[in-house]
Amino acid sequence: MALSKGKNTVSSVEKLVKPIAEKMGLDIWDIRYQKEGAVWYLRIFIDKDGGVDINDCEALSKAVDAPLDELNPIDGEYILEVSSPGIERELLKDEHYKKYIGADIMVKMIRPIEGLGREFKGVLTDYNDGEISITDHSLENNIVINKKDVSYVKLDDFDI
């Protein structure tokens, strides 16, 4: 039986895909189930030390195709895409933040911060329980923001 669209779909897909990816030496960075126009996309973002290439994406896509058909987590047609999260990848999970402590980041806040505005760049200096510590490039001071107050935090031209 197919599941409803949304978090249940992503959760079911992640449970299925994660062990397959791990056997291939890949990490699941993120999974998104999104509608664009009239088309639904199931997007699986993968990573590994040294970065991924098109062969990794193709191999995982082929490896999960039949198990996804069998699980049938999606009611209706969709397009499966497997790709890298990219160089300016968005930090989403606690482990992403912890992995990239010391990296240059770009931050976009939901509401502006006095003296910084809504968008600024800095170095991720620490992450603990949703609190992001950053040394800001423009003011060269340390600030601490809450993860729930950001639109996004992305790596800034990170050389993977």
N, C-alpha and C positions, 0 to 999 in steps of 0.2 A: 504494500500500500504506500502510495506517495505521501510525503509530508507537506504541510502547508509551507508557504514561502516565508523566509525570514531566518531567525536565529536557529530554529530547529533544523532547518536545512543545512546551514553552515556547520552546526555541531555534529550532525550525522555524517556529513561529508568529511569533516576533520577526523572523526573517529575511524573512518574507513581508510582515508588517504595517508594519515600520519605514519602508521607502521610500514606501509609500502614505501613511502619516501625515505624513512629511516634506514630500511634495508638497502636502499640505493645510495646511502650516504648524503641524503638531502634533508634539510630542515624546512618545515612549513613556516613561512613568514606570516602569511595571512591568507584567509579564504573569504571571498566576497561573492554574494549572490545579488546581482543588480539588474535592474531593468533599464534599458536605453531604448527609447522609442517603444516599439512594439516587441522588442527582442529581449529575452532574459539571458544573462551571462553568468556562468559559474567560473570565477577567476581564482586560480590557485597560484599564489606567489611562493616561490621556493628560493632557498639560499644554501650555500655551503661555503666552507673555508676556501678562499681563493676565488669565489664567485661562481656563478652558473653560466652555462652557455646554451646554445640552441639544442645541442644534443641531450643535455639534461632535461630540458623542457619537453622535448619530443619523447624521451624515454619514459618520463613520469606520465605524460598524457596517455601513451599507449598502455602503460601498466595499470592505470586506474579506469580506463574506458569500460572494460567488461565488468569489473566489480561495481562501478557506479550504475551500470545498466541493471545489474542484478539487485542491488540495494533499492534502486528506483526512489531516490530521496526527493525528486522534483516532479511535481505534477505538471506535465506539459513539456514542450520543447525548450531547449536551451543550447547555448554554445559554450563548450568547454575551452577555456584558455589557461595555459600553464606558462608562467613567465617569471622573470626575476623582479624583485621589488625595485630595482634600479639603483643608481648611484645616490640620488637624492631621496632615498627611501624614507618613508614615514615611520617614526618610532611609535609603536602601538602598545606593545606588551611590556610588562615589567622587565622581562629578560632582554628585550631590545635596548631599553635604557641602560641596564647594567652592563651589557656587552660593549656599548659605545661611550662609556665614561672616558673623558679625555678628547672626544671628537668634536669638531666644529659642527654646530647645528644652526638651523634657521627656525625661528619660533614665530607663530602667528597666534596672538591672543584673541579671545572672544571679546574682551573689553581692553581698551588701552591701559598701559601702565604709565604713570606719570614719569616723564623724562625719557621714556623709551617708545611710546606709542604702541601700536598693535603688532608691528612686525620688527624684529631685531635679530641680530646674530650674536653668537657667543660660543663658549666652550662648555659642554656638559661636564660638570665637575662632580656631581653626585646624584643619586636617585635613591629615595627611601620611602616606601609606603605611599606613593603618589605625589611626593614632594620632589620637584625637579630643581636642582641647584645649578646655576649657570654663572659663568663669568662673562659679562656682557662685553662685546668688542668696542662699542662706541664710548661707553663710560668707564670701562675697565673696573667695574665693581661687581661684587657677588650679589646675586638676587636668588630668591627661592620663590618658585611659583607652584601652584597646585595643578596637577595633570588635568583635572576637571575644568580648569579655566582656560585651556588652550584649544584653539581650532586645530592646530597641528604642530608637531615638532618633527623636522626632517633633517637628515644629514646634509651638510653643506659641502658639496663637491668632494665627497669622501673618496679616497683612492682605495678601492677594494682590491 
